[in-house]
Amino acid sequence: METEFDHDPVAMILGLKDIRKAARNYETFSSNAPFRVPIPSEESLRSVRQFPIESDPPEHTEYREIVEPIFNRPNQPDYQKRITKIIEALVIPCMETDSFDAINDFALPLQSRALALLLNVPEEESELWIKWGVHVLREGDGSSKGREMEDYCKHAFLKSSEWGDDNLFSILNHASFQGRFLTDDEKLGFANLAFAGGRDTVINTLCVVLAHFADNNHDFVRLSEEPELINCAGEEFIRFATPLTHIGRKCPIDSDVHGVEVKANQLISLSWASANFDESVFLNPEIIKIDRKPNPHVAFGNGPHNCLGAPHARLLIRKFISVLIQKVSKVSLLACEPKIEKTKDYQRVNGYEHLKLCFFGK
Amino acid sequence: MAKVTYITPSGNEVVVEDAIGNLMEIAREYDVEGIEGACSGCCSCATCHVRVKPEWLDKTGRATEAEQDLIDLESDTDERSRLSCQVEMSEELDGLIVEVAPF
């Protein structure tokens, strides 16, 4: 399929098998495209190239290895206990009111506080991040907190030693790449991705889970009775939400992409959302099936650029479901307005503009 | 007590003497290189792909249908491919040897 973004033609790869192949073929479909890996382009929204995402192997591999210890922390048992406490601290106040806004009262603060844990900085820092909104670079009204976020990161690199030597900022300050220290722009590019990358995506997925439970109490009850399904349910919610609709790759030379002619340096799109609803792979893809197995979704991408934050996001969703089924007997929907992503040739629901809910405690 | 040996992509051997659970969980506990197990056994990721030594295939069995669907999407697989999250250790598998596939 061919469409248009930023007034340029963009060929979209849609099928699951084709996407998985393309995502691993970085020579034909390159990520060496500063500001252009996100679609639409973020050239006007940030001052630096994001790392490691906007690079190709072998440089990408070395960049990624710098931050992998931070992004693999969710595998530690102590980290998992701390995530649970963060979730509980937000669920309990919501249970004590008749109505709460799932985005601003719950999902946004949860995402930010959990990010502070991931980046290993004091949780108080997240109070400022919450004020940056759901999408730090591009809010629905066209505003951007991108500059403010970059200024914050520059300051954080200077003061990070006060937080110890194993937080994201300190690690980047001391990291070596190809035998040298990272440049200020490279460090800022890593931090920029850490704040922009897993933000609206996590928030949208949390809201999809809540809205599903409100509409499908039988699934909520089933998970309470069969908690061993939580991991599979988490994967299914992530597949269904696919909060990152697609990602860009640049063709370094003229290419034929499934019958669409792509000129050198033009973008193509890997449409994760389309692939995750590929009917040749997923039976009844429009239905959330909490015990779906196998579930070879690509919501976290695929291949060398597989989402760095995936362990954290998976843990967050799983522990979130786990806390909910322990504390809450029912989720009720009071009002909602889906968020519609509109482009020239298609539109899709991706999260919510507003989601008012009520929790009934156990 | 059942023993399992993982041969990692870089050629190292990791021997676990008292292996309990599935091969992915055991590998994660012993930090076996190349076994990520990102989806924790939901057949979503194939980051725990191993190849069973031919002489053990009769005992481990071949991939189940759900497992094979995912394996078919991966490159560099063959008839010995299994997702280690789907192989439960047992006394019958004492001495099992698997090769961890490069990711």
Interface residues (C-beta under 8 A of the other chain):
Chain A: L16 K17 R20 R24 N75 N231 C232 G234 E235 V281 K293 P294 N295 P296 H297 F300 A310 P311 R314
Chain B: R28 A38 C39 S40 G41 C42 C43 S44 C45 A46 A66 E67 D69 L70 L73 S75
